[in-house]
Amino acid sequence: MIELRNEEQRKKYVHDLWIELFEEEPYQITDNFIDIGVLNFVYMARSNNKIIYLKQALEDAKNKAKIREDLANILKERIQYENKYIEVIGKELPDKIELPKILKYDKENNILVLSDVKKDGILLETSMLNGDFNEKTAYYLGKFLGISHEKTLGKKIVIRGDEEEDLMNWYVFLNMRTKGILQKEKFPENVQYEIKKLHDEVKNKYTYDVVVNIDCCPKNVFERNDGSLGIIDFELSSGVGDPAYDLGFLMGHYLLIGVIRRDKIQEAINSMRQILVGYDQEMRDFKDKNYDTRLIKYAGAAMIYRITGSSTAHYIKVEDISLIKEIGFNLITNKFEIGFNSVFEFLKEYLLKN
């Protein structure tokens, strides 16, 4: 088996791949390791004014020592499922939202070859940490999730081989990003109760036939100069799940970085409002009556997940942890009568006091 992290093997593999894909001899190929994510080895290759990305999953996750066992143990064959997600969702999206094309899946070496959707863009996570909360970006992210849910709800679309595998994958990540956040340290009893209740209710009552992204967050989005988005990384997706989870996971990251960049909290709130606008344009009529309650709890859980969960966020400073936890706990345990509008008011008041 070829391993891309072996430079000699990689150079020959990329050269031969270039001829196969483009029917031309590459000229001065340059390739770079892209240190993104915790599971896979990713490289960018450039030649003849073309760029491709190669993603390889090995038996051991790239950052195995830094992540918990539940995430590290996701089978390496996961990367092949990106193709199905892109096939189903990509055709439904407006021009402002681009997903990569799968140029090849090399099953023998478990390598996925993708087109370039970064282009001249910058990672959304980087922009937000720099205090730039672009409202158009937020709107199109909400629209992206809304379209992906509305177009697949009730369609019984299989992403991961069969319905049972889709369901098991959803249960793994539902557990990881709810009850899983409780494993590292002792939390208040009301937080533990609400998290376990959320997990059990979703598993028993709110798991739908709908394609869920699982990992839609700022580290997987590129903001491009023309205002369009490139969105990547769909290997964790499933054909069943709770649509409120995807939106809550995204909103939780906006809240998290909004708290870190609390000097820009109003800009963060304005962007979060646009996420909800974009999403509701597609999904307003399809939400169940407890959707907003779960959405807020998922958002709070996402904030805590990046501190105590299976994959922590490198950008969280020690001095911010206590405040992030307090806000996350409030989202998990409190009742917000008018949904996220109540959350935004709470957030501004809480940050003023702290």
Phi, psi and chi 1 to 4 in degrees:
 res  aa     phi    psi   chi1   chi2   chi3   chi4
   1 MET       -  132.1  179.5  179.0  178.5      -
   2 ILE   -75.9  139.2  -70.5  168.9      -      -
   3 GLU  -118.1  122.8  -68.4 -166.8    8.1      -
   4 LEU   -63.7  -24.4  -66.4  178.8      -      -
   5 ARG   -72.3  -12.8   58.0 -175.0  173.8  177.5
   6 ASN   -83.5  110.4  179.7  -52.8      -      -
   7 GLU   -59.2  -42.9 -176.9  175.1    6.0      -
   8 GLU   -62.5  -46.0 -176.7  178.7  -10.6      -
   9 GLN   -63.6  -41.5  -68.2 -178.7   -3.2      -
  10 ARG   -63.3  -44.2 -175.5  176.0   71.3 -107.8
  11 LYS   -59.6  -46.0  -64.2  -71.1 -173.8 -173.8
  12 LYS   -67.2  -42.0 -176.9  179.2 -172.9  -50.9
  13 TYR   -60.8  -46.5 -175.0   87.9      -      -
  14 VAL   -65.8  -39.8  172.1      -      -      -
  15 HIS   -59.2  -50.5  175.4  -86.8      -      -
  16 ASP   -66.3  -37.5  -65.1  -15.4      -      -
  17 LEU   -62.4  -41.3  175.6   67.4      -      -
  18 TRP   -59.1  -44.8 -151.5  -85.4      -      -
  19 ILE   -64.2  -40.5  -65.4  172.1      -      -
  20 GLU   -63.8  -45.0  176.7 -172.2  -17.7      -
  21 LEU   -77.5  -40.9  -67.3  177.1      -      -
  22 PHE  -113.6   -3.0  -56.8  115.7      -      -
  23 GLU    52.7   43.4  -61.2 -178.8  -17.3      -
  24 GLU  -150.5  150.5   62.8 -177.7   23.6      -
  25 GLU   -75.9  123.6 -174.2   71.4   25.9      -
  26 PRO   -70.1  147.3   25.8  -32.9      -      -
  27 TYR  -112.3  116.5  175.1   71.9      -      -
  28 GLN    48.2   66.3  -68.6 -175.7  -24.9      -
  29 ILE   -64.0  131.3  -69.0  177.8      -      -
  30 THR  -114.0  138.7   59.6      -      -      -
  31 ASP  -136.9  145.3   63.0  -19.0      -      -
  32 ASN  -135.0  140.4  -59.4  -62.9      -      -
  33 PHE   -73.2  131.3  172.8   63.8      -      -
  34 ILE  -108.4  110.4  -52.0  -62.5      -      -
  35 ASP   -85.0   80.8 -168.4    9.7      -      -
  36 ILE  -130.0  138.5 -172.1  170.0      -      -
  37 GLY    74.0  177.0      -      -      -      -
  38 VAL  -117.6   -8.8  -63.5      -      -      -
  39 LEU  -101.8  -42.1  -65.1  176.5      -      -
  40 ASN  -113.8  160.7  -53.0  -50.4      -      -
  41 PHE   -97.6  119.9  -65.4   86.8      -      -
  42 VAL  -120.8  135.3  179.5      -      -      -
  43 TYR  -132.3  145.0  -66.3   84.2      -      -
  44 MET  -106.0  133.2  179.7 -170.4   74.2      -
  45 ALA  -120.9  138.3      -      -      -      -
  46 ARG  -133.8  134.5 -178.0 -164.4  -55.7  -95.3
  47 SER  -166.9  149.4 -179.6      -      -      -
  48 ASN    51.3   39.9  -56.4    0.0      -      -
  49 ASN    62.7   22.2  -64.5  -43.4      -      -
  50 LYS  -120.3  150.3  -63.4 -177.1  179.2   73.4
  51 ILE  -131.1  134.6  -64.9  173.9      -      -
  52 ILE  -131.2  160.8   59.9  172.6      -      -
  53 TYR  -120.5  140.1  -73.7   82.3      -      -
  54 LEU  -118.8  128.4  -63.5   89.8      -      -
  55 LYS  -122.1  124.5  176.0 -166.2  -74.1 -168.2
  56 GLN  -124.6  132.2 -175.5  175.7   37.3      -
  57 ALA  -107.5  125.6      -      -      -      -
  58 LEU  -103.8  177.5  -59.7  175.3      -      -
  59 GLU   -57.2  -41.5  -71.4  -66.6  -18.0      -
  60 ASP  -100.0  132.1  -72.4  -20.1      -      -
  61 ALA   -59.9  150.1      -      -      -      -
  62 LYS   -53.9  -46.6 -177.8 -176.8   72.2  175.9
  63 ASN  -110.8   46.4  -68.7  -12.1      -      -
  64 LYS   -52.5  -39.0 -177.9  178.6  179.1  179.7
  65 ALA   -70.8  -16.5      -      -      -      -
  66 LYS  -104.8   -2.7  -62.7 -179.5 -180.0  179.4
  67 ILE  -124.3  163.3   58.3  178.2      -      -
  68 ARG   -79.8  162.3  -80.1 -137.7  -53.1  -99.3
  69 GLU   -60.9  -36.5 -170.6  174.7  -26.4      -
  70 ASP   -61.9  -35.5   53.5   -1.9      -      -
  71 LEU   -81.6  -41.7 -176.5   57.3      -      -
  72 ALA   -62.2  -26.0      -      -      -      -
  73 ASN   -88.8    1.6  -74.1  -15.6      -      -
  74 ILE   -61.7  126.9  -56.4  -62.0      -      -
  75 LEU   -56.6  142.2  -65.9  177.4      -      -
  76 LYS   -64.3  -22.6   70.9 -179.9 -169.8  -57.2
  77 GLU   -68.6   -1.9  -71.2   77.7   16.1      -
  78 ARG   -55.6  -30.8   62.3 -171.5  175.5  -92.7
  79 ILE   -67.9  -21.8   64.6  172.2      -      -
  80 GLN   -68.0  -19.5   67.4 -178.6  -65.4      -
  81 TYR   -80.7   -9.8  -60.4  122.9      -      -
  82 GLU   -56.3  -38.4  -67.7 -142.5   19.9      -
  83 ASN   -58.9  -43.0 -167.6   28.7      -      -
  84 LYS   -67.4  -43.6 -178.1   64.4  174.6 -178.9
  85 TYR   -60.1  -47.5 -177.6   95.1      -      -
  86 ILE   -63.9  -39.8  -69.7  168.7      -      -
  87 GLU   -60.8  -43.2  174.0 -168.7  -34.4      -
  88 VAL   -75.9  -47.3  169.9      -      -      -
  89 ILE   -88.3  -37.0  -56.0  -59.2      -      -
  90 GLY   -57.0  -37.0      -      -      -      -
  91 LYS   -71.9  -14.0   64.3 -173.7  178.0 -176.4
  92 GLU   -94.6   -7.5  -54.5  -70.1   -8.3      -
  93 LEU   -91.1  149.8  -59.5  174.6      -      -
  94 PRO   -71.3  167.7   26.0  -33.7      -      -
  95 ASP   -60.8  -25.1  -67.8  -19.6      -      -
  96 LYS   -72.8   -8.7  -74.3  -72.9 -171.6 -179.1
  97 ILE  -124.7  120.0  -54.8  169.4      -      -
  98 GLU  -121.9  131.5 -176.5 -179.7    7.1      -
  99 LEU  -103.7  153.3  -49.4 -172.7      -      -
 100 PRO   -67.9  155.3   23.3  -31.8      -      -
 101 LYS   -91.0  140.4  -65.4  178.9  177.6   61.8
 102 ILE   -85.4  110.9  -55.4  -63.2      -      -
 103 LEU   -82.6  -29.7  -56.8  178.4      -      -
 104 LYS  -169.0  145.2  179.5  179.2  179.9  177.3
 105 TYR  -119.2  113.1  173.0   57.7      -      -
 106 ASP   -90.7   97.1  175.5   -4.4      -      -
 107 LYS   -65.5  -39.4 -174.0  174.3 -177.0  178.4
 108 GLU   -58.6  -41.4  180.0 -178.3   -4.0      -
 109 ASN  -105.4    3.5  -64.1  -62.7      -      -
 110 ASN    51.2   53.7 -156.2   38.8      -      -
 111 ILE  -119.8  129.0  -64.4  171.8      -      -
 112 LEU  -105.3  131.0 -163.9   64.3      -      -
 113 VAL  -112.0  124.8 -174.7      -      -      -
 114 LEU  -127.1  154.2  -54.4  106.2      -      -
 115 SER   -74.7  167.0   66.4      -      -      -
 116 ASP   -87.3  117.1  174.5   32.0      -      -
 117 VAL  -112.6   -2.1  -65.0      -      -      -
 118 LYS   -69.8  -49.7  176.2 -179.3 -176.9  -70.1
 119 LYS    52.3 -121.0  -61.5 -179.1  178.7  175.6
 120 ASP   -95.2   19.5   58.1    6.8      -      -
 121 GLY   -86.5  173.8      -      -      -      -
 122 ILE  -126.7  145.7 -176.2  173.1      -      -
 123 LEU   -61.7  131.5 -152.1   59.3      -      -
 124 LEU   -57.7  -38.3  175.3   58.9      -      -
 125 GLU   -56.4  -43.0 -178.0  179.1  -89.6      -
 126 THR   -64.1  -45.5  -57.8      -      -      -
 127 SER   -58.0  -46.9  -67.7      -      -      -
 128 MET   -66.4  -41.7  -68.4  167.9   62.0      -
 129 LEU   -65.0  -23.9  -71.5  167.8      -      -
 130 ASN   -83.7    0.9  -72.7  -24.9      -      -
 131 GLY    90.5   10.9      -      -      -      -
 132 ASP  -101.7  102.7 -178.2    8.0      -      -
 133 PHE  -107.2   90.9  -65.8   86.9      -      -
 134 ASN   -77.5  122.1 -173.0  -64.6      -      -
 135 GLU   -70.1  -33.9  -68.1 -177.5   34.1      -
 136 LYS   -67.4  -40.7  -73.8 -174.1  178.0  178.2
 137 THR   -57.9  -47.2  -65.4      -      -      -
 138 ALA   -61.1  -44.2      -      -      -      -
 139 TYR   -58.1  -46.9  168.3   78.7      -      -
 140 TYR   -71.1  -28.4  -80.2  113.9      -      -
 141 LEU   -66.7  -43.7  -87.7  176.8      -      -
 142 GLY   -60.7  -41.7      -      -      -      -
 143 LYS   -65.0  -39.6 -161.2  165.0 -170.9   67.1
 144 PHE   -57.7  -49.3  162.6   65.3      -      -
 145 LEU   -67.4  -40.0  -73.1  179.2      -      -
 146 GLY   -60.3  -45.1      -      -      -      -
 147 ILE   -64.2  -45.6  -69.5  170.7      -      -
 148 SER   -61.7  -32.7   69.1      -      -      -
 149 HIS   -81.4  -46.9  -65.7  159.2      -      -
 150 GLU   -63.1  -38.9 -169.3  -85.1  -30.5      -
 151 LYS   -77.5  -13.4  -64.5  -64.3 -176.3 -177.1
 152 THR  -118.1   -8.9   62.5      -      -      -
 153 LEU   -60.8  123.5 -173.2   62.9      -      -
 154 GLY    77.1    5.4      -      -      -      -
 155 LYS   -90.5   -7.1  -58.7  -69.1  178.3   62.5
 156 LYS    54.7   47.8  -66.4 -171.6  176.1  -63.8
 157 ILE   -84.1  130.0  -66.4  168.5      -      -
 158 VAL   -97.1  129.6  173.1      -      -      -
 159 ILE  -104.0  -40.0  -62.1  -67.2      -      -
 160 ARG  -111.1   48.2  -49.6 -173.2   71.3   81.8
 161 GLY    93.7  -55.2      -      -      -      -
 162 ASP  -154.1  170.0   58.6   44.3      -      -
 163 GLU   -61.6  -37.6  -67.6  178.5    5.1      -
 164 GLU   -65.4  -40.2 -176.7  177.1   -4.0      -
 165 GLU   -67.3  -38.6 -168.9  172.3  -10.0      -
 166 ASP   -58.6  -46.4  -90.1  -16.8      -      -
 167 LEU   -64.6  -44.4 -172.8   62.7      -      -
 168 MET   -64.0  -38.9  -70.6  -57.2  101.4      -
 169 ASN   -63.9  -43.2 -175.2   69.2      -      -
 170 TRP   -61.0  -43.7  163.7 -118.7      -      -
 171 TYR   -63.1  -38.1  -74.3  165.1      -      -
 172 VAL   -59.7  -47.1  165.2      -      -      -
 173 PHE   -79.7  -30.3  -78.7   94.5      -      -
 174 LEU   -60.4  -45.5  174.1   63.9      -      -
 175 ASN   -66.1  -44.7 -177.1   76.7      -      -
 176 MET   -59.0  -38.7 -175.1 -170.7  -57.3      -
 177 ARG  -105.3   11.4  -68.1  172.7  177.7  174.8
 178 THR  -123.8  -88.0   54.5      -      -      -
 179 LYS   -61.2  -26.8  -66.9 -161.7  -57.9 -175.0
 180 GLY   -62.9  -25.6      -      -      -      -
 181 ILE   -74.9  -10.3   68.6  174.4      -      -
 182 LEU   -89.4   -6.6  -55.3  175.0      -      -
 183 GLN   -80.1  -24.4  -64.9  176.1   18.1      -
 184 LYS   -84.4  -30.6 -168.3  173.3 -179.8  179.6
 185 GLU  -153.8  168.0   58.4 -174.4   74.3      -
 186 LYS   -81.3  122.9 -178.1   77.7  170.0  176.5
 187 PHE  -106.0  161.2  -74.0  166.8      -      -
 188 PRO   -53.8  147.7  -25.3   33.8      -      -
 189 GLU   -60.3  -37.6  -71.2 -172.3    6.1      -
 190 ASN   -68.2  -32.3   62.0  -22.8      -      -
 191 VAL   -67.2  -46.9  173.5      -      -      -
 192 GLN   -58.6  -43.6  -64.5 -176.6   53.8      -
 193 TYR   -61.1  -48.2  171.9   80.2      -      -
 194 GLU   -67.8  -36.6  -69.9  -65.6  -20.3      -
 195 ILE   -66.4  -45.5  -76.9  -68.4      -      -
 196 LYS   -65.3  -37.8  -68.6  173.0 -177.5  175.8
 197 LYS   -64.6  -42.9  179.0 -177.9  174.8 -175.2
 198 LEU   -59.2  -49.3  173.1   65.0      -      -
 199 HIS   -56.2  -50.1  170.8  -86.7      -      -
 200 ASP   -67.7  -41.2  -66.6  -13.2      -      -
 201 GLU   -64.9  -42.1  -74.8 -173.9  -11.8      -
 202 VAL   -66.2  -43.5  170.0      -      -      -
 203 LYS   -62.4  -37.7 -170.8  171.7 -178.9  178.9
 204 ASN   -93.2  -26.1  -65.2  -38.4      -      -
 205 LYS  -127.8  -25.1  -66.3  171.6   60.0  177.9
 206 TYR  -123.6   32.3  -61.0  112.9      -      -
 207 THR  -101.6  116.4  -68.9      -      -      -
 208 TYR  -110.4  161.6  -64.8   91.0      -      -
 209 ASP   -76.7   94.4  -72.3  -45.4      -      -
 210 VAL  -160.4  143.9   63.6      -      -      -
 211 VAL   -78.7  122.3  172.5      -      -      -
 212 VAL  -113.7  142.0  -73.5      -      -      -
 213 ASN   -76.1  -38.4 -179.8  -61.8      -      -
 214 ILE    78.3  -34.9  -58.4  -72.0      -      -
 215 ASP  -132.6   37.9 -151.2   25.9      -      -
 216 CYS   -82.1  105.1 -175.4      -      -      -
 217 CYS  -155.2  168.7   58.3      -      -      -
 218 PRO   -59.8  -22.3  -28.6   37.3      -      -
 219 LYS   -74.7   -8.7   70.1  179.3  178.8   64.8
 220 ASN  -114.8   21.4  -68.2  -32.9      -      -
 221 VAL  -132.7  133.9  179.5      -      -      -
 222 PHE  -109.4  128.7  -66.4  103.8      -      -
 223 GLU   -90.5  124.1  -68.4 -177.3  -67.3      -
 224 ARG  -106.7  159.3  -55.3 -169.0  -60.5 -152.3
 225 ASN   -60.6  -27.1  -72.4  -18.8      -      -
 226 ASP   -86.7    6.3   63.3   -2.2      -      -
 227 GLY    90.4   -2.4      -      -      -      -
 228 SER   -88.0  169.3   62.5      -      -      -
 229 LEU  -119.8  143.0  -56.5 -178.1      -      -
 230 GLY  -111.6  124.9      -      -      -      -
 231 ILE  -118.9  136.2  -55.5  178.4      -      -
 232 ILE  -130.6  170.3   59.8  170.3      -      -
 233 ASP    74.2   85.4 -150.6   -4.8      -      -
 234 PHE  -120.9   16.9  -47.9  105.8      -      -
 235 GLU   -69.7  -16.3   66.1 -171.7   60.2      -
 236 LEU   -96.4   -1.1  -54.0 -179.0      -      -
 237 SER   -66.0  160.6   58.5      -      -      -
 238 SER  -139.5  160.3  -78.9      -      -      -
 239 GLY   -88.9    0.2      -      -      -      -
 240 VAL  -137.3  155.6  -64.0      -      -      -
 241 GLY   160.2 -166.6      -      -      -      -
 242 ASP  -111.7  115.9 -178.3    3.1      -      -
 243 PRO   -58.8  -29.2   14.6  -26.6      -      -
 244 ALA   -63.0  -26.0      -      -      -      -
 245 TYR   -63.7  -51.4  165.9   80.6      -      -
 246 ASP   -55.4  -47.9  -87.7  -12.4      -      -
 247 LEU   -67.3  -39.6 -170.8   58.0      -      -
 248 GLY   -64.8  -38.6      -      -      -      -
 249 PHE   -63.7  -43.6 -164.4   63.8      -      -
 250 LEU   -64.8  -47.7  176.9   61.4      -      -
 251 MET   -62.8  -35.1  -66.6  -69.7  -79.6      -
 252 GLY   -61.9  -36.4      -      -      -      -
 253 HIS   -71.5  -36.6  -76.8   79.8      -      -
 254 TYR   -64.9  -40.9  -93.9   77.6      -      -
 255 LEU   -63.7  -45.1  -74.4  162.3      -      -
 256 LEU   -57.4  -52.0  170.0   61.3      -      -
 257 ILE   -72.8  -29.1  -60.8  178.1      -      -
 258 GLY   -61.8  -38.4      -      -      -      -
 259 VAL   -69.7  -41.7  172.5      -      -      -
 260 ILE   -61.3  -43.2  -69.0  170.6      -      -
 261 ARG  -103.0   57.2  -73.8  -54.4  -49.9 -101.8
 262 ARG   -67.7  -13.1   40.6 -162.1  175.2  -84.3
 263 ASP   -66.4  -15.3   58.4  -42.9      -      -
 264 LYS  -118.4   28.0  -62.0  -75.5 -174.1  178.1
 265 ILE   -63.7  -35.2 -169.0   59.1      -      -
 266 GLN   -66.0  -39.4 -171.7   57.6   56.1      -
 267 GLU   -63.6  -39.7  -70.6   88.2  -20.7      -
 268 ALA   -63.7  -42.7      -      -      -      -
 269 ILE   -64.1  -42.8  -72.6  172.1      -      -
 270 ASN   -58.6  -40.4  -67.3  -16.6      -      -
 271 SER   -67.5  -42.1  -73.7      -      -      -
 272 MET   -62.7  -36.0  -74.1 -173.9  -85.3      -
 273 ARG   -60.5  -38.6  -69.4 -171.7 -168.8  -80.6
 274 GLN   -70.3  -33.6  -73.1  -57.1  -53.4      -
 275 ILE   -57.2  -47.0  -68.9  173.8      -      -
 276 LEU   -66.3  -37.0  -62.4  174.6      -      -
 277 VAL   -62.4  -50.5  168.5      -      -      -
 278 GLY   -60.7  -41.0      -      -      -      -
 279 TYR   -67.4  -46.4 -173.1   84.0      -      -
 280 ASP   -66.9  -26.1  -80.7   -6.0      -      -
 281 GLN   -59.8  -27.0  -74.9  178.3   -6.9      -
 282 GLU  -101.0  -34.9  -51.0  -61.4  -31.0      -
 283 MET  -118.2    3.8  -83.8  -69.7  -72.4      -
 284 ARG   -51.9  -42.2 -179.4 -175.6  -66.8  110.6
 285 ASP   -84.4    1.9  -63.4  -26.0      -      -
 286 PHE  -117.4    7.1  -61.0   95.2      -      -
 287 LYS   -83.0  139.0  -65.7  178.9  179.6  179.6
 288 ASP   -79.0  169.4   61.2   69.0      -      -
 289 LYS   -68.4  -21.2   65.2  178.5 -178.0  178.4
 290 ASN  -101.3   10.1  -69.3  -44.8      -      -
 291 TYR   -57.5  -51.3 -177.0  100.4      -      -
 292 ASP   -64.4  -35.4  -73.3  -16.4      -      -
 293 THR   -62.5  -45.8  -61.7      -      -      -
 294 ARG   -66.8  -39.7  -60.8 -164.4  -50.7  -78.5
 295 LEU   -54.2  -48.2  168.8   62.4      -      -
 296 ILE   -66.4  -41.2  -67.2  169.4      -      -
 297 LYS   -66.4  -41.6  -67.9 -177.5 -173.7  -63.9
 298 TYR   -59.0  -41.4  -77.9  132.7      -      -
 299 ALA   -62.4  -44.7      -      -      -      -
 300 GLY   -62.3  -41.3      -      -      -      -
 301 ALA   -64.7  -36.2      -      -      -      -
 302 ALA   -63.2  -38.3      -      -      -      -
 303 MET   -60.9  -44.0  -61.7  176.9   74.2      -
 304 ILE   -72.1  -35.6  -51.4  -58.0      -      -
 305 TYR   -55.1  -38.8  173.4   77.2      -      -
 306 ARG   -75.4   -3.8  -69.7  -55.0 -176.3 -168.8
 307 ILE  -106.8  -45.4  -62.5  171.3      -      -
 308 THR  -119.6    3.4   67.3      -      -      -
 309 GLY   -88.9 -165.9      -      -      -      -
 310 SER   -70.1  -25.8  -61.7      -      -      -
 311 SER  -137.2  100.5  177.6      -      -      -
 312 THR   -83.1  160.0   56.3      -      -      -
 313 ALA   -92.9  126.6      -      -      -      -
 314 HIS   -66.7  -22.2   65.0   89.5      -      -
 315 TYR   -89.4   -2.3   50.3   78.0      -      -
 316 ILE   -80.5  122.3  -61.2  176.7      -      -
 317 LYS   -85.6  150.3  -62.9  177.1 -179.2  177.9
 318 VAL   -55.3  -40.0  172.0      -      -      -
 319 GLU   -69.8  -13.6   57.0  -95.1   31.5      -
 320 ASP   -96.6  -12.4  -71.9  -32.3      -      -
 321 ILE   -60.0  -46.1  -71.7  177.4      -      -
 322 SER   -60.6  -44.7  177.0      -      -      -
 323 LEU   -66.3  -42.2 -177.5   58.7      -      -
 324 ILE   -60.8  -44.1  -67.7  166.5      -      -
 325 LYS   -61.9  -45.9  -78.5 -175.9  178.3  178.6
 326 GLU   -59.0  -43.6  -70.7  169.1   10.2      -
 327 ILE   -69.4  -43.4  -68.7  172.0      -      -
 328 GLY   -59.1  -44.1      -      -      -      -
 329 PHE   -60.6  -40.7  -70.1  164.4      -      -
 330 ASN   -62.5  -41.0  -89.2  -79.5      -      -
 331 LEU   -65.3  -36.2  -93.7   63.6      -      -
 332 ILE   -71.8  -36.1  -69.0  166.2      -      -
 333 THR  -104.5  -24.1   58.6      -      -      -
 334 ASN   -89.4  157.2  -73.5  -13.3      -      -
 335 LYS   -96.1  124.0  -72.3 -177.8  166.6   54.1
 336 PHE  -109.3  103.5  -67.3   90.5      -      -
 337 GLU   -62.7  -33.1  -61.5  -61.4  -23.3      -
 338 ILE  -116.0   41.5   51.9  173.5      -      -
 339 GLY    63.3 -141.3      -      -      -      -
 340 PHE   -69.8  -19.7 -109.9   98.1      -      -
 341 ASN   -61.1  -38.2  -74.9  -34.8      -      -
 342 SER   -66.4  -38.8  -62.2      -      -      -
 343 VAL   -61.6  -43.1  172.8      -      -      -
 344 PHE   -63.3  -41.1  -62.7  145.3      -      -
 345 GLU   -66.0  -44.4  -68.2  -53.2  -47.9      -
 346 PHE   -58.3  -44.3  155.1   77.5      -      -
 347 LEU   -61.4  -46.6 -173.2   61.1      -      -
 348 LYS   -63.8  -43.6  -73.0 -168.9  -70.3 -175.1
 349 GLU   -64.8  -42.1  -69.7  176.8   11.1      -
 350 TYR   -66.2  -41.6 -160.2   88.6      -      -
 351 LEU   -69.7  -31.3  -69.4  177.5      -      -
 352 LEU   -63.8  -36.9  -83.0  175.3      -      -
 353 LYS   -77.6  -21.9  -66.5  175.8 -175.9  176.1
 354 ASN  -116.9      -  -66.6  -85.5      -      -
